[in-house]
Amino acid sequence: MIQNPERYTITAALPYTNGPIHIGHLAGVYVPADIYSRYLRLQGRDVLFVCGSDEHGVAISMKAKKEGITPQEVIDKYDGIIRKSFSDFGIAFDNYSRTSAQIHHDTAQEFFKKLYDNGDFIEEVTEQLYDAKADQFLADRFVMGTCPKCGNEEAYGDQCEKCGSTLNATDLINPKSTITGETPILKSTKHWFLPLDRYDAFLREWILEGHKNDWKPNVYGQVKSWIDGGLEPRAVTRDLDWGIDVPVEGAEGKKLYVWFDAPIGYISSTKEWAAKEGKDWTPYWKDEKTKLVHFIGKDNIVFHCVIFPAMLKAEGNYILPDNVPANEFLNLEGNKLSTSKNWAVWLHEYLEEFPNQQDVLRYALTSNSPETKDNDFTWKDFQARNNNELVAIFGNFINRVVVLTNKYYNGVVPAPNEFSEVDEQTLAELKAYPAVISSSIERYRFREALGEMMNAARLGNKYLADEEPWKVIKDNPERVQTQMYVALQIAAALSSLCEPFLPFTATKLSRILNIESKVSWNTITETSDLLAAGHQIGAAELLFAKIEDEEIQKQIDKLEATKTANLAENKKAEPQKDLIQFEDFAKMDLRVGTILEAEKMPKANKLLVLKVDTGIDVRTIVSGIAESFKPEDIIGKRVTVLVNLAPRALRGVESQGMILMTNNAEGKLVFVNPDTDGVGNGETIN
């Protein structure tokens, strides 16, 4: 670990521009990175926080094919949506670039060329999967098959998302092209490989020994497993038509593999920032006094902890990451987030339905952050955290303080009188919070840090509840001056302590308290006079609003509709039964009928006894539909009846026929009905 760094370079995983941003992205990467960056800025540190759109690779090509547009149109569309989502949620990057920018192409090609000139690559002709029908080599994500390790039949050519194994496309059992559905063939092609096995000793010393005690167990464990499994050369080029050209002779039609060019995007984004700001970019990547931290999700651990460091080591001039505090995955209402299945909460849609409530989502996601294991986001938990914590604790305390200050002193901070033991103890506790919160943030325990910030709000709430200035004001107004002064100091401290987690709330609270410049992190520890006597505060405003049950139910219903749509889309029809002859079908007498009466069969949960007008007669039919329909709801219903089915006694009632039913997408029973008016009872169906 770097002690007392001169500067910080903080990176957040480059999002693929093949779709919008959802809550899983925020929880896994961008909110933790933003909390860390904002905290360091409050400390007055030299911080560079960079990111950018990842605009190359197969994901983009797949999206373009699916939408019938060009890759350029895909990246331009989603780059705009992603940038707006980040801005709307207060993710305060110093620079957000894109890998389609010329500065990135130049940087990635220069990086490749240096390693190439140094002889760091292996050049090999290998057999790759090739789709003869599409007349193209298949990149990993254009191949699906059975995972050789866990048997998942929907594994991709680079990774099995069920067991998390990293794969090569040629490892798959029964591979299929996702472009044509054909079984690919093997075809020879030339590529360049980074020989990761050469870096085995370096990686073991640097990570397995050097970061044994400071990296998160989930990160360290995955890296150790990968290294212990044996490192092999990994291709850095691909046969693709979208990406960065390989800048050497004999590489026509080949592109840099996206995993190689994407992390270099952090460097090119830094160069772009430096050019805009008139600064030197090199100290942020090449000075040993710089602390480099990568924020990523667990699916990127190997790339950022093994492959990218090997690239940096091979280049020779770059610093290595001090930490890679990767998070696990966030699930949604018990199911894995899926962009393809629309099982997600999209940020741009969230703000349409919960306007100006960015901080509520930031709070809920941080409170439930998947820091060391997968966690689950539910709308009920989101509502509870807002109503029971933000509204009832934080918002309630601030509202009380501001309302009482305006009521008693016209909004002017009163001069305190003699402090009681409770006052001094409360102010001493307040001074300790910056160090406590800092300790958690510095160890990347953001959920814990948020809890401590809320404890500062609880301190204020408890102080007011115990002191009861609204009662004391009648007999001891001098005492209330001190009480309100102490409460206002807690409110002022919260305007700074909450800023890394709840930036919009911090801005609003600073405006309410009429604080022109932020209360610095260190000032809270150094003084109890954050809002001086005589300072004029503003009028009361609610920081948070209660979220009602109807709003939450609307979100739950929306997800249920998505689930139903997915079931309908993915439902497979039953296989065809054995062939029959026309004469077999002709034996069945199907008629249109109408249900005249319906009642539940005594002591039978599933059976209804129906009287049905078949046009031939009125007959009794016993049907197992009682769990799906109420008797009174189906009287008068038109139905299709098999009338020449041999009678059968059910619970002592003879049933003379069968009503035709099917299931809808939700699995509910549905009558198979004639849908044309004027069809009379008794008409045959043939």
Residue, then its C-alpha position, 0 to 999 in steps of 0.5 A: m500500500i502506498q502511504n501518503p500519496e501525492r495524488y490519486t488516479i481513480t478509474a471506473a470500468l468503461p461501460y459498454t455502449n450497447g445499452p443504458i445504465h442500470i442499478g447494477h452498474l451504479a451499485g457495483v462500480y460507479v457509486p463506490a468510485d464516486i464516494y471515494s473520489r468526492y471524499l478525497r476532494l473534501q480532504g483537499r487531495d489531488v484527485l483524477f477520476v476518469c472513465g469513458s465509453d467502451e465502444h469497440g468489440v463484439a457487444i457493439s457489433m451484436k447490438a448493431k446487427k440486432e437493431g439493423i444499424t451501424p456500430q457508429e450509430v449504436i455507440d453515438k446513441y448509447d454514449g449520449i444516454i450513458r453520459k446523461s445518466f451519470s450526470d443526472f446521478g452526480i457521478a463526478f468524473d474529471n473526464y469521461s472519454r470514449t474509445s472511438a476518440q482518435i486520442h484513444h486509437d493513437t494511445a492503444q496503437e502506441f502501447f501495442k507497438k511498443l510491446y511488439d517492438n520489444g518482442d513481448f508478443i507471440e505470433e501464432v497461426t491458430e485454428q479459430l471458429y469460423d461461420a462458413k454461412a456468414d463468411q466470418f471468424l466468430a469472436d467469443r460473444f458470437v459463439m454459444g455452447t455448453c460450458p465444459k466445467c458446469g454444463n450450462e448450455e448457454a455459455y459464451g465463447d469467453q465466459c460462462e455466466k453461470c459458473g464464472s469460468t473464463l473460457n476460449a470459444t474452442d473449449l465449448i461443447n456443441p458450439k453454435s454461431t449466434i449469427t446464423g445458428e450454424t455449427p462453426i468450423l475450425k479455420s486457420t488465422k494468424h494472431w498475436f498473443l500476450p504470454l501471461d505465463r511469463y509474468d507468473a512469478f511477478l504476479r505471485e510476488w506482487i499480488l499473492e504476497g504483496h496484497k495478501n492483507d489489503w485486497k478484498p477477499n473476493v478479489y484476492g481469492q479469484v486472482k489466486s485461483w486464476i494464477d494457481g490454475g496456470l497462466e497461458p498466452r492470451a490473444v491480443t488481436r481478433d478478426l473483426d470489422w469493428g475496432i482499432d487496427v493492429p498497427v503492424e505489417g501483415a495484420e490487415g483486417k485485424k483489430l486489437y482485442v477489446w480487452f487489450d484496448a479498453p483498459i488503455g482507455y483510462i490512460s487515453s482519458t487521462k491524456e484527454w483531460a490533461a490536454k483540456e486542463g493544460k496539465d501534464w498527464t504522466p505523473y498520474w500514471k508514471d509517478e510512484k507517489t501516485k495511488l492508482v485505484h480501479f473500481i470494477g465489478k467482479d466480472n472484470i477482476v481477472f482483466h484488471c488484476v492479472i492481464f492489465p498489470a501484465m501489460l503495464k509491467a511489459e511496457g515498463n514505465y507505468i505504475l501498478p494499481d494499489n487496490v482493485p476493490a471490486n464488488e460482487f453482483l446486485n440482483l433484482e427482486g431475487n433474480k439476476l439482473s439481465t439487460s437482454k431480458n429487461w430485468a433491470v431498473w434503468l437509471h433514465e426511467y427511474l428519474e422519470e418515475f422518481p424525479n429529483q430523488q437520485d440520492v434516495l437510490r444512491y443511499a439504497l444502493t450503498s446501504n445494500s452494496p454487494e461489497t463481498k457477496d451478491n446482494d438483492f435490491t427490492w423495491k420494498d427495501f428501497q421504500a423502507r430505507n427512504n421512509n424509515e431512515l432518510v425521512a425519519i432520521f436524517g430529514n426529521f432532524i434537519n427539519r426540526v432544527v431549521v423550523l425551530t431556529n426560524k420559529y425562535y430566532n427568525g433563522v439567526v444562529p443563537a449565541p450559546n450559553e454555558f455548555s452542559e455535560v451532555d452538550e460537550q459530550t455531543l460535540a465531542e462525538l460529532k468531532a469524532y465522526p470524520a475520522v470514523i467515516s474516513s477509516s471506513i472509506e479508506r478501507y473501501r467499506f462504503r456501506e459501513a461508512l454510510g452507516e456512520m454518517m447516518n449515526a451522526a444524524r441519529l446523534g442529532n435526533k437523539y440530542l433533540a429528543d432528549e433535550e426537548p427544546w420545545k418544552v424547555i423554551k417556556d421556562n428556560p429560553e437561555r438553555v434553548q439557545t445552547q441546545m439549538y446552537v449545538a443542534l445547528q453544528i450537527a446540521a452543518a457537519l452533516s452538510s459535509l459528511c453526507e456529501p460523498f454519499l448524497p451530493f444533491t442532499a448536501t447541496k440542498l442542505s448547504r443552501i438551507l443553512n446558507i453555507e456559501s462554501k463547503v464545511s471542510w472535512n477537517t474543520i469538523t474535527e478541529t472546531s465546534d463553531l461550524l455555524a457562528a452565532g449571528h449567522q442567518i439560515g434559510a427557510a425550512e425545506l423537506l430534504f426527503a419525501k415519503i414514498e407511498d405504497e402505490e408508487i412501489q406497487k407500480q414498480i413491482d407490477k412493472l417487473e411482473a409485466t416484464k417477467t410475463a413478457n419474458l415467459a411468453e417470449n421464451k416459452k417453448a411449445e410442447p413437442q408434436k404428438d404421434l401422427i394420427q389419421f383423419e379418421d381418428f380426428a373425425k371420431m371427435d365431436l366438437r361443439v359450441g356450447t354455453i355454460l348455463e349453471a356452475e357450482k363448486m363440487p362439495k369437498a373438492n377444491k379443484l372441481l366445478v359442476l357445470k350445466v352446459d347447453t351443447g345445442i344437442d341437449v343440456r348436460t352435466i360436465v365436471s371440470g377441474i377449473a375451480e382454482s382458476f374461475k369463480p362459478e358466478d364469473i363463467i355463467g353465460k361463457r361460450v365454450t368448446v365441448l367434446v360431446n362424444l367423450a365417454p361419460r365418467a363418474l367424478r365424486g359420484v357425479e356423471s360427467q358427460g363431456m369435456i371443455l377445451m382449455t389452454n394456458n396463457a403466458e402467465g400459466k393461467l387457464v383460458f377457455v378455447n372459445p369461438d370468437t365470431d358472433g352468430v355462431g350458435n350452440g350445437e355448431t360442429i367444429n371440424 
